[in-house]
Amino acid sequence: MRRCAVAEDIATIVDDARVRTFVGRTVELACFSGALGGAAQRVLFVHGAGGLGKTALLHQFRILARTAGRAVASVDGEDVDGSPDGLQAAVQSARRAALRDTPESGRWVLLVDGYERLTAVDSWVRDRLVASLPADVVVVLAGRNAPAPAWRTDPGWRAVVACLPLDRLDPQQSRLLLAHAGVAEDRSGRLADLGRGHPLTLAMLADAAMAYDLPDDLADAPDLVATLAIRLVDEAPDDDHALAMALCAHTWLTTQDLLAELIGRDVPEVWTWLETRPWVTRGTYGIYPHDLVRDVLDADLRRRSPATCRRVHRTVHEHSWTALRSDDESERRLWAHQKLFLHRKSPLAVSFWTLRARGTGLVSSGRQRDHADAVELVRRSAGTATAELLERWLAAQPEGLSVSRSSTALDAFVFQVLWPADPAGSDQELAEQDPVVATVLEHVAEAAPARPGELVSVARFIGGRTGNQRDPYAVVVGSVSSTMLWTTRPLAWSFVATTDPDFWGPIFNYLALTTVLQVQHDELHYTLYGVDWRRLPPDRWFDLLGERELTGETGPAPAHLLRPAPLSRTGFAEALKSALRDLHRPEQLRSSALIGSRLAMDLDGVSTERLQASLVAGIERIVAGPRSERLGRVLDRTYLHPAPTQEAAAEVLDLPFSTYRRHLGRAVEQLTDLLWAVEIGEARLTSESTWRAPSERVR
C-alpha cells in the first residue's frame, strides 16, 4: 500500500510538470474541454505526422478529464490485437481499471493512441464500438492519418466528430518549449530554426545542446537525424518507394510525372502510397512534405547514399530545364519556383519561407494597377528622380514588370529593361537619360556588342515593401523573373543593378555573374553585375548551377565552360560557308571558327561531331520545308550528298548552272538565317538527323 501511495505521488509530480511545461495547442484543449462540458462534438480525431506531440496532448486530455471528475480509459494501438475482438477486450479492460481507480464516477473518457495501427478495423470502431457507447462518453482517436471520409461526410457522424490536425509550433512557442527544457535564450533562436516547430525535434535538440555545440545543419547531427528518421517516417516497402520519399524531400513540389521520370516508368501505386503519407500535404500543383520531414530525409539520404541524392537532384534539375523552355508560361513560372528551391543551401536561402507560405502564385506579371505601387516603393527608398525614371520605363516597357502581391498590397517587384541590338523604335532618349542603363549599353558596345536579333537585359529596379532590396519577397521575384528571362530569350548580356552589394554580391558571385560596373545616380551608388551569355551559354550556366546546388561552390565559371568571344553576324556567315565546304572533312572542321559557337557545343563539351550534326540538321530542316524544297535539294547535292563538282551537281539537279548558282546562294542565305537564330538562342534544332559523321571530340 505504501508503494502505491508513493507511485501516486510521483505520478502527480510528473503530471504537474507536464502541465507546467506544455506549450500551445489551445484550440485542441478548448475543443476537449467543450466535449467534457457536453458539447455536441464528443468524438475527437487528433492526427498529424510522428513527433508532433499527439501523445503529449493526450496526457493533457487525461489530466483535464480527471480534474473534471471523469475516469480515463487509455488504449495504445501498438499494444492491442488489431481485430474487433482484441480491441473490444482492450477497451473493456481499460474501462474497468479506470472506473476502479475512480469509483465515485460513472462517467468516463476513452483515449486511443496510435490509431493508425487500427486502420483495418476503422469501420467497426465507428459503426459498432463508438456507436454503442453512452452519449456522455468522450472519445479521442489519435494517429498519424486523417480520419476516413465516412467520419467526415456522413451527416450523422459529422455532427459529433471534430477533426484536430496538429501542425508545428510557431517560433514563439518553439522558444518557450526550449526555455522549459532549460535552453538559454541566446541559444534558443538557432535551435528553434533547426527544429522547424516540431516538438519532438526541439526536445531532442535541447537535450543534445546540453552536451554538444549547436549544429549548423541537421546533417551535422547524424545520430539525431537517424533517430528522427525512424520516429517520423514510415519505412519504405522497396526501392521505388524509397526513391519516391527521396524525391519528395528534395524538390519543392513533387508530381506524378516527375516521379515516373525518376523511377523510369509510371508507378501509380507508389504515387498513391506517397501522397497518403501523414507527413505529406496535397497542394494545387503537387505534393510536399512537412518541413522537418524534408530536412530529416534529405540529411539522412546525403549521409547514407550520396549517389542516390545526386540522381534525384539531377532528375529534378534536368526536368526543370525542359519545363523552363516550355511554350506554357504558367509551366515556366512553376518550374522557375521549383528551381529556386534547389538553391536552398546557397546565399538565396533567405527566400525559402516565402515559397512555403505563398506557393506558385508568389510571382506574377505586373499589371497596370501595380505601376503606382511600384513607383511609390522606389520613391520611398531611392528618391523622386529614380521613381520618375521607373515611371517612364513602365510606360515604355510595361511587360518588364514582375510582382509579388498579397490581397491588399504589392509586396515586392522587379523591373527588367530589355534592349535590342538594333534599337530602332525603342526609347533611345530614355536609355541615354538613365545612367544605369546608359552605363550598361556603353560597356556592351565596347566589350562585346549585341548582334542582330540579340537583346541586352537589365534588372534595373527591385524592391520590397518591408525590406527594400533585402526583402525576401523581392529576392524571390527577382530570382524567378530572371530565371524565366535568362533561359528563354535570345540574350547577349544580362545585368542586375543593386544599391546593396553587401547583400546581393554573394548571391551574384554564386550565380557566376562576374562583370562588375559602378554607377552613381541621384546620391545612390549602384553596383551592376553582369554576364555575357555568348561566353557562358544559358544551358551551360544552368548546368553549372545544378552542381553548385549540391556543392555550394561559388565564383566565376570554370574556363572550360566558356566559349570564345562571339562571332559577328558577318563573321558567322563567312565561317558557315567555309564549314559547309569542310562538312565531310572533320580534320579541317576542327579549325573552323564555328567550333566556338553554339552549333558545336552540347553538355558533353565541344566537338566536330556536334558541329557536323548541327549543319546537317539545318540542311535537313530546309529540305523538309514546304516552300524551300528546291533550295533544300541544292544544299543536299552540294554539301550533304555532294556531286564531284558544282557543275555535276547542277547536271544531277537538271538545272542550268547559272540557275543552280542562284539557288545555291539563296539556299545558303536561308541556312545562315536559320543557324544564326540557333546561335543567338532564338531557335533550336530538335530533329534527329539521319546522317551520321564519325565521332571526333575536341580536347
C-alpha positions in Angstrom: 0.0 0.0 0.0 2.8 2.4 0.8 4.4 1.7 -2.6 1.2 2.5 -4.3 1.0 5.8 -2.4 4.5 6.7 -3.4 3.7 5.8 -7.1 0.6 8.1 -7.0 2.7 10.9 -5.5 5.3 10.6 -8.2 2.7 10.4 -10.9 1.2 13.6 -9.6 4.6 15.3 -9.7 5.1 14.1 -13.3 1.6 15.3 -14.4 2.2 18.7 -12.7 5.5 19.1 -14.7 3.6 18.1 -17.9 1.0 20.8 -17.4 3.6 23.4 -16.4 5.8 22.9 -19.4 3.1 22.2 -22.0 3.1 24.7 -24.9 0.5 25.6 -27.5 -2.5 23.5 -28.7 -5.0 25.9 -27.2 -7.6 25.1 -29.9 -7.4 21.4 -29.2 -7.6 21.8 -25.4 -10.6 24.1 -25.8 -12.3 21.5 -28.0 -11.7 18.7 -25.5 -12.9 20.9 -22.6 -16.1 21.6 -24.6 -16.7 17.9 -25.1 -16.3 17.3 -21.4 -18.9 20.0 -20.8 -21.4 18.5 -23.1 -20.7 20.0 -26.5 -22.2 18.1 -29.4 -18.7 17.2 -30.8 -17.6 14.4 -28.5 -15.6 12.2 -30.8 -12.2 14.0 -31.5 -9.8 12.9 -34.1 -6.2 14.2 -33.4 -3.9 13.5 -36.3 -0.5 14.5 -37.6 3.0 13.3 -38.5 5.1 11.5 -36.0 6.6 13.6 -33.2 4.2 16.5 -33.4 3.0 15.9 -29.9 -0.1 13.7 -30.1 0.8 11.6 -27.1 1.7 14.7 -25.1 -1.7 16.2 -25.9 -3.4 13.0 -24.8 -1.7 13.4 -21.5 -3.2 16.9 -21.2 -6.6 15.5 -22.1 -6.2 12.8 -19.4 -5.3 15.4 -16.8 -8.2 17.6 -17.8 -10.7 14.7 -17.7 -9.6 13.6 -14.2 -9.7 17.1 -12.9 -13.3 17.2 -14.2 -14.1 14.0 -12.3 -14.0 11.7 -15.2 -12.5 8.2 -15.3 -10.0 7.8 -18.2 -9.6 4.6 -20.2 -6.4 4.7 -22.3 -5.6 2.3 -25.1 -2.5 2.2 -27.3 -2.9 0.7 -30.8 0.6 -0.7 -30.6 -0.3 -2.8 -27.6 -3.5 -4.4 -28.8 -4.6 -7.1 -31.2 -5.9 -5.1 -34.2 -9.1 -7.2 -34.5 -12.6 -6.2 -33.3 -12.4 -8.8 -30.5 -8.9 -7.7 -29.5 -9.8 -4.0 -29.4 -13.1 -4.7 -27.6 -11.3 -6.6 -24.9 -8.6 -3.9 -24.5 -11.3 -1.1 -24.2 -13.3 -3.1 -21.7 -10.2 -3.9 -19.6 -9.1 -0.2 -19.6 -12.6 0.9 -18.7 -12.9 -1.5 -15.7 -9.5 -0.3 -14.5 -10.4 3.4 -14.9 -13.7 3.0 -13.0 -12.0 1.0 -10.3 -9.5 3.8 -9.8 -12.3 6.4 -9.8 -15.2 4.6 -8.2 -17.2 7.7 -7.4 -17.6 8.5 -11.1 -19.6 6.6 -13.7 -18.7 9.0 -16.5 -15.6 8.2 -18.5 -13.4 9.1 -21.4 -11.8 6.8 -24.0 -8.3 7.9 -25.3 -6.9 5.8 -28.1 -3.3 6.5 -29.2 -1.6 5.0 -32.2 -4.9 4.8 -34.1 -3.1 4.4 -37.5 -2.3 0.8 -36.4 -6.1 0.1 -36.2 -7.0 1.1 -39.8 -8.2 -2.4 -40.6 -11.0 -2.1 -38.0 -11.8 1.5 -38.5 -15.4 0.9 -39.9 -16.1 -1.5 -36.9 -14.8 1.2 -34.5 -17.1 3.7 -36.0 -20.3 1.7 -36.5 -20.1 -0.8 -33.6 -17.7 0.3 -30.8 -18.2 4.1 -30.7 -21.8 4.0 -31.8 -22.6 1.7 -28.8 -21.0 3.9 -26.1 -23.2 6.1 -23.8 -23.9 9.6 -25.1 -21.8 11.2 -22.3 -18.6 9.3 -23.2 -15.9 11.5 -24.8 -13.8 9.6 -27.3 -10.4 10.7 -28.6 -8.7 8.8 -31.5 -5.1 10.0 -32.1 -3.0 8.8 -35.0 -0.9 9.8 -37.9 -3.6 9.6 -40.6 -6.6 11.9 -41.1 -9.9 10.2 -40.4 -11.5 8.1 -43.2 -14.1 10.0 -45.3 -17.1 8.3 -43.6 -16.3 10.1 -40.3 -16.4 13.4 -42.1 -19.0 13.1 -44.8 -21.8 11.2 -43.2 -24.3 13.8 -41.8 -24.7 11.9 -38.6 -21.1 11.4 -37.7 -20.2 14.9 -38.9 -22.4 16.3 -36.2 -20.4 14.6 -33.4 -16.9 14.4 -34.8 -14.2 17.1 -34.6 -11.0 16.8 -36.7 -8.0 18.3 -35.0 -4.9 18.2 -37.3 -1.7 19.0 -35.4 0.7 21.4 -37.1 4.1 22.6 -36.0 4.6 25.2 -33.2 5.1 28.8 -34.1 8.6 30.4 -33.4 7.5 31.9 -30.1 6.0 28.6 -28.9 9.2 26.8 -30.0 11.4 29.1 -28.0 9.1 28.8 -25.0 9.3 25.0 -25.2 13.1 25.2 -25.3 13.1 27.5 -22.3 11.1 25.0 -20.4 13.8 22.4 -21.3 16.5 24.6 -19.9 17.9 26.2 -23.0 19.4 29.6 -22.6 17.7 32.4 -24.5 20.8 33.2 -26.6 20.8 29.6 -27.9 17.1 29.1 -28.4 16.8 31.0 -31.7 19.2 28.7 -33.6 17.6 25.6 -32.1 14.1 26.8 -32.9 15.1 27.3 -36.6 16.5 23.8 -36.8 13.5 22.3 -35.0 11.0 23.7 -37.5 8.4 23.9 -34.8 8.4 20.1 -34.3 8.1 19.3 -30.6 10.0 16.0 -30.6 12.9 17.5 -32.5 13.0 20.6 -30.3 13.1 18.4 -27.2 15.9 16.2 -28.7 17.9 19.3 -29.8 17.5 20.8 -26.3 18.9 17.6 -24.8 21.8 17.5 -27.3 22.6 21.2 -26.7 23.3 20.4 -23.0 26.3 18.3 -24.0 27.4 19.4 -27.5 27.8 22.5 -29.6 24.8 23.6 -31.6 24.8 22.1 -35.1 24.6 24.4 -38.1 22.5 21.9 -40.0 20.7 18.7 -39.1 23.2 16.9 -41.2 25.8 17.8 -38.6 23.9 15.7 -36.1 23.7 12.2 -37.7 22.6 10.4 -34.6 19.7 12.8 -34.2 18.8 12.5 -37.8 18.8 8.7 -37.7 16.6 8.7 -34.6 14.2 11.2 -36.2 14.0 9.3 -39.4 12.8 6.2 -37.5 10.3 8.2 -35.5 8.9 10.5 -38.2 8.7 8.4 -41.4 7.2 5.1 -42.3 9.7 2.5 -43.7 9.7 2.4 -47.5 8.4 -1.0 -48.7 11.0 -1.2 -51.6 13.5 0.8 -53.6 10.8 2.6 -55.7 9.1 3.8 -52.6 12.4 4.9 -51.1 13.1 6.9 -54.2 9.7 8.5 -54.0 10.4 9.6 -50.4 13.8 11.0 -51.5 12.3 12.9 -54.4 9.5 14.4 -52.2 12.2 15.6 -49.7 14.4 17.1 -52.3 12.1 19.0 -54.6 9.7 21.8 -53.7 6.6 20.1 -55.3 6.5 16.5 -56.3 4.3 15.5 -59.2 3.4 12.0 -60.6 5.1 12.9 -63.9 8.4 13.8 -62.1 8.2 10.6 -60.0 7.8 8.5 -63.2 10.8 10.2 -64.7 12.9 9.4 -61.7 11.9 5.8 -61.5 11.8 5.2 -65.2 8.2 4.2 -65.6 4.7 5.2 -64.4 4.2 3.8 -60.9 0.6 4.8 -59.8 0.7 2.6 -56.7 3.9 4.3 -55.5 2.4 7.7 -56.1 -0.8 6.7 -54.1 1.3 5.5 -51.2 3.4 8.7 -51.2 0.5 11.2 -51.3 -1.2 9.4 -48.4 1.7 9.6 -46.0 0.7 11.6 -42.9 3.7 13.9 -43.4 2.6 14.9 -46.9 0.3 17.7 -47.9 -1.5 17.9 -51.2 -1.1 21.2 -52.9 -2.7 22.6 -56.1 0.2 21.6 -58.4 1.8 18.8 -56.5 2.5 17.4 -53.0 5.1 18.4 -50.4 6.3 17.1 -47.1 6.3 18.6 -43.6 9.4 20.9 -43.4 11.1 18.8 -40.7 10.5 15.6 -42.5 12.0 17.1 -45.6 15.1 18.2 -43.7 15.5 14.8 -42.0 15.0 12.7 -45.1 17.4 14.9 -47.1 20.1 14.9 -44.5 19.7 11.1 -44.0 19.9 10.5 -47.7 23.0 12.7 -48.1 24.7 10.7 -45.4 23.6 7.2 -46.5 23.6 7.4 -50.3 25.3 10.4 -51.9 24.8 8.7 -55.3 21.1 8.4 -54.9 20.9 12.0 -53.7 22.8 13.1 -56.9 20.5 11.0 -59.1 17.4 12.6 -57.6 18.8 16.1 -57.9 19.8 15.5 -61.5 16.4 14.4 -62.4 14.7 17.5 -61.0 17.4 19.7 -62.5 17.0 18.3 -66.0 13.2 18.3 -65.8 13.4 22.0 -64.7 15.5 22.9 -67.8 13.0 21.2 -70.1 10.0 22.8 -68.4 11.6 26.3 -68.5 11.7 26.0 -72.3 8.0 25.2 -72.5 5.6 27.3 -74.5 3.3 27.4 -71.5 4.1 30.5 -69.3 2.4 29.0 -66.2 4.6 25.9 -66.6 7.7 28.0 -66.9 6.8 30.0 -63.9 6.1 26.9 -61.8 9.4 25.4 -62.6 11.3 28.7 -62.0 9.9 28.4 -58.5 11.0 24.7 -58.4 14.5 25.6 -59.5 14.8 28.4 -56.9 14.0 25.8 -54.2 17.0 23.8 -55.2 19.2 26.7 -54.2 18.2 26.4 -50.6 21.8 25.7 -49.4 23.0 28.9 -51.2 23.0 32.6 -50.4 19.5 32.6 -51.9 18.2 30.7 -48.9 16.6 33.9 -47.4 13.7 33.4 -49.8 12.5 29.9 -48.9 10.0 30.7 -46.2 8.2 32.8 -48.7 7.9 29.9 -51.1 6.4 27.8 -48.4 4.0 30.5 -47.4 2.7 31.6 -50.7 3.3 28.8 -53.2 3.4 29.1 -57.0 1.2 32.2 -57.0 4.0 34.2 -55.4 5.3 35.8 -58.6 3.2 37.1 -61.5 3.4 39.5 -64.4 2.8 43.1 -63.3 -0.5 44.8 -64.3 -1.4 48.5 -64.7 -2.7 48.6 -61.1 0.8 47.7 -59.8 2.6 50.6 -61.5 1.7 53.3 -59.0 2.6 51.0 -56.0 6.0 50.1 -57.5 6.8 53.7 -58.2 5.9 54.6 -54.6 8.2 51.9 -53.2 11.0 53.3 -55.3 10.2 56.9 -54.3 10.4 55.9 -50.6 13.7 54.0 -50.9 15.6 55.8 -53.8 14.0 59.3 -54.2 11.9 61.2 -56.6 14.3 61.2 -59.6 14.7 57.4 -59.6 10.9 56.9 -59.2 10.3 59.1 -62.2 12.7 57.0 -64.2 10.8 53.9 -63.3 7.5 55.6 -64.2 8.9 56.4 -67.7 10.3 52.8 -68.2 6.9 51.4 -67.1 5.3 53.4 -69.8 7.8 52.3 -72.4 8.1 48.6 -71.5 5.2 47.6 -69.2 5.8 43.9 -69.8 9.1 44.2 -67.9 7.4 44.3 -64.5 7.1 41.2 -62.3 5.5 41.4 -58.9 4.5 39.6 -55.7 1.2 40.9 -54.5 -1.0 39.9 -51.5 -4.7 40.5 -51.4 -4.2 44.0 -50.1 -0.8 45.4 -51.3 2.2 45.0 -53.5 4.8 43.1 -51.5 7.7 43.3 -54.0 8.6 43.9 -57.6 11.4 43.8 -60.2 11.6 45.7 -63.4 13.7 44.3 -66.3 14.7 46.5 -69.2 15.1 44.7 -72.5 17.3 46.5 -75.1 17.6 45.2 -78.7 20.9 45.2 -80.7 19.1 47.4 -83.3 17.1 49.8 -81.1 15.0 51.3 -83.9 11.7 52.3 -82.4 13.0 52.0 -78.8 13.1 54.9 -76.5 16.7 55.8 -77.1 16.4 59.1 -75.3 15.2 57.4 -72.1 18.1 54.9 -72.2 20.6 57.8 -72.5 19.0 59.7 -69.6 19.1 56.6 -67.3 22.7 56.5 -66.0 22.4 52.8 -65.1 21.1 51.6 -68.5 23.5 54.0 -70.3 26.5 52.6 -68.5 25.4 49.1 -69.4 25.0 49.9 -73.1 28.3 51.7 -73.2 30.1 48.7 -71.7 28.4 46.3 -74.1 29.3 48.4 -77.1 33.0 48.4 -76.0 33.4 44.9 -74.7 31.2 42.7 -77.0 28.3 44.3 -78.8 25.0 42.6 -79.1 24.5 41.1 -82.6 21.4 41.3 -84.8 18.5 39.5 -83.1 20.1 39.6 -79.6 18.9 41.5 -76.6 20.5 43.0 -73.5 18.6 42.7 -70.2 19.0 44.9 -67.2 17.2 44.2 -63.9 17.0 47.9 -63.3 14.7 48.3 -60.3 14.0 45.9 -57.5 12.4 46.4 -54.1 10.1 45.1 -51.4 7.6 46.7 -49.0 9.3 45.7 -45.7 13.0 45.2 -46.5 13.7 47.2 -49.7 16.2 45.2 -51.7 16.7 42.7 -48.9 13.0 41.8 -48.7 12.6 38.0 -49.1 9.7 38.6 -51.5 12.0 40.8 -53.6 14.6 38.0 -53.7 12.0 35.6 -55.0 10.5 37.9 -57.5 14.0 38.8 -58.8 15.1 35.2 -59.0 12.0 33.8 -60.6 11.7 36.5 -63.2 15.4 36.4 -64.1 15.4 32.6 -64.4 12.5 32.8 -66.8 14.0 35.6 -68.8 17.6 34.3 -68.9 16.7 30.8 -70.1 14.1 31.7 -72.8 15.1 34.9 -74.6 18.0 35.5 -77.1 20.2 37.5 -74.8 23.7 38.7 -75.4 24.2 40.2 -72.0 22.3 40.3 -68.7 22.9 42.8 -65.9 21.4 43.3 -62.4 21.7 46.7 -60.7 21.7 46.9 -56.9 22.3 49.6 -54.2 23.0 46.8 -51.7 26.1 44.9 -52.9 26.9 43.6 -49.4 23.7 41.6 -49.6 23.5 40.8 -53.3 27.2 40.4 -54.0 27.5 36.9 -52.6 24.3 35.9 -54.5 25.6 37.0 -57.9 29.0 35.5 -57.1 27.3 32.2 -56.6 25.4 32.7 -59.8 28.7 33.3 -61.7 27.9 36.9 -62.7 31.4 38.2 -62.9 31.3 41.5 -64.8 31.1 44.4 -62.3 30.3 48.0 -63.1 29.8 51.0 -60.8 27.4 53.9 -61.3 26.4 57.0 -59.3 23.0 58.5 -59.7 20.7 60.7 -57.5 23.0 60.3 -54.5 22.8 56.5 -54.8 25.7 54.2 -55.6 24.8 51.3 -57.9 26.8 48.1 -58.4 26.0 46.2 -61.6 26.7 42.5 -62.0 26.6 41.0 -65.5 27.3 38.0 -67.7 27.9 37.6 -71.4 25.7 34.7 -72.5 27.7 34.2 -75.7 30.7 33.2 -73.5 28.6 31.3 -70.9 25.5 29.9 -72.7 22.4 29.6 -70.6 22.4 25.8 -70.8 26.0 25.7 -69.6 25.2 28.2 -66.9 22.1 26.2 -65.8 24.2 23.0 -65.6 26.8 24.8 -63.6 24.2 25.9 -61.0 23.0 22.3 -60.9 26.4 21.4 -59.5 26.6 24.4 -57.2 23.2 23.4 -55.7 24.9 20.3 -54.3 28.4 21.6 -53.6 27.7 25.3 -52.6 30.7 26.3 -54.8 30.8 30.0 -55.8 32.8 32.3 -58.0 33.4 32.6 -61.8 32.5 29.8 -64.1 35.4 27.4 -64.9 37.3 28.2 -68.0 36.3 25.0 -69.8 32.7 26.1 -69.8 33.4 29.4 -71.5 33.1 29.8 -75.3 35.4 32.1 -77.3 34.4 35.7 -78.0 31.2 35.7 -80.0 31.3 35.9 -83.8 29.6 38.9 -85.5 26.8 38.2 -88.0 29.2 38.7 -90.9 31.9 36.5 -89.4 29.3 33.8 -88.7 28.2 33.8 -92.3 31.8 33.5 -93.6 32.6 30.8 -91.1 29.5 28.8 -92.1 30.4 28.9 -95.8 33.8 27.5 -95.0 32.4 24.9 -92.7 29.9 23.7 -95.3 32.8 23.1 -97.7 34.6 21.0 -95.0 31.5 19.1 -93.8 33.0 15.7 -94.8 36.5 16.6 -93.6 36.4 16.6 -89.8 40.2 17.3 -89.6 39.6 20.6 -91.4 36.4 21.3 -89.5 38.4 21.2 -86.2 39.8 24.6 -87.1 36.5 26.2 -88.0 35.6 29.5 -86.2 32.2 27.8 -85.6 33.8 25.4 -83.1 33.4 28.3 -80.6 29.7 28.7 -81.5 26.6 27.2 -80.0 26.4 24.9 -83.1 29.4 22.9 -81.9 28.5 22.7 -78.2 26.5 20.2 -76.1 26.5 19.2 -72.5 29.5 17.0 -73.0 31.7 19.7 -74.5 32.7 20.9 -77.9 33.1 18.5 -80.8 33.3 18.4 -84.6 30.6 15.7 -84.5 28.2 18.2 -82.8 29.1 20.9 -85.4 28.6 18.4 -88.2 25.2 17.3 -86.8 24.0 20.9 -86.4 24.9 21.7 -90.0 23.2 18.6 -91.3 20.1 19.2 -89.1 19.9 22.8 -90.6 20.1 21.5 -94.2 17.5 18.8 -93.5 15.2 21.4 -91.9 15.3 23.4 -95.2 14.9 20.2 -97.3 11.8 19.4 -95.3 10.4 22.9 -95.6 7.2 23.1 -97.8 8.3 26.3 -99.5 12.0 25.5 -99.9 12.2 22.0 -101.3 14.1 23.2 -104.4 16.7 25.1 -102.3 17.0 22.1 -100.0 17.8 19.8 -102.9 20.5 22.2 -104.0 22.0 22.2 -100.5 21.7 18.4 -100.3 23.6 17.7 -103.6 26.2 20.4 -102.9 27.1 19.6 -99.3 25.2 16.7 -97.8 25.4 14.2 -100.6 27.8 16.2 -102.8 28.4 15.6 -106.5 32.1 15.7 -107.5 31.8 19.4 -108.7 29.1 22.1 -108.7 28.7 21.6 -112.5 28.0 18.0 -111.8 25.5 18.9 -109.1 23.7 21.3 -111.5 23.5 18.4 -114.0 22.2 16.0 -111.5 19.5 18.5 -110.4 18.7 19.2 -114.1 19.3 22.9 -113.7 21.3 25.4 -115.8 24.5 26.2 -114.0 23.5 29.9 -113.6 20.2 28.9 -112.1 21.9 26.4 -109.8 24.3 29.1 -108.6 21.5 31.5 -107.9 19.5 28.8 -106.0 22.7 27.9 -104.0 23.2 31.5 -103.0 19.6 31.8 -101.8 19.8 28.4 -100.0 23.0 29.3 -98.1 21.4 32.6 -97.1 18.3 30.8 -95.8 20.6 28.2 -93.9 22.6 31.1 -92.5 19.4 32.8 -91.2 18.3 29.6 -89.6 21.6 28.7 -87.9 22.1 32.3 -86.8 18.8 32.1 -85.0 20.1 29.0 -83.3 23.4 30.7 -82.4 21.7 33.6 -80.7 19.2 31.4 -78.9 16.1 32.3 -80.9 15.6 28.8 -82.4 16.6 25.2 -81.7 17.4 22.2 -83.9 15.5 19.4 -82.3 15.0 17.0 -85.2 17.2 13.9 -85.3 19.4 13.7 -88.4 19.6 10.5 -90.5 23.1 11.4 -91.5 25.9 10.4 -89.2 29.6 11.5 -89.1 32.4 9.8 -87.3 32.9 10.9 -83.7 35.9 13.3 -83.1 36.0 15.1 -79.8 37.9 18.3 -79.5 40.1 18.3 -76.4 
